[in-house]
């Protein structure tokens, strides 16, 4: 949900230079990377 919300927010606000996600474990990073790949493939 967070990634899709941020994606939509970025579309609506094209002046953003950077979006950061703070993740605490390598596992969290892998989960987010996989989810982001799926979202961007749509």
N, C-alpha and C positions, 0 to 999 in steps of 0.2 A: 504494500500500500504506500509506504513512504517513497519508494522510487517512482512510482507512477504519479504521485502527487507532486513531487519535485519536478518531474519531467513536464507536467502540465504547467506548473508555475514558471518554469524556464521558457516555455513556449509563449506564455502570456507576457513575459518580462524579458525581452531580448537584450537588454542592456547589461545583463549579468555577465561578469567575467569569469567567475569561478563558483562552484558549489562543492562543499566539503562534507563528507560523511566521516564521523569519528567512530571507528570500530575498535573493539578491544581485543579481539583474538584473530588469529589467522583463519580459523573456521568461519567466523563472522564475515571476514573479507571474501572468502571463497563463495559463501552463500550470496552475498550482495553482488559479486561479479557475475555469478550465474544468473541471478534474477535480472540484472541489468542487461545482459546479453539477450535474454528472452524478450524483454521490453523493447529494446532497440531493433530487434528483428521484425517486430510487428509493423 
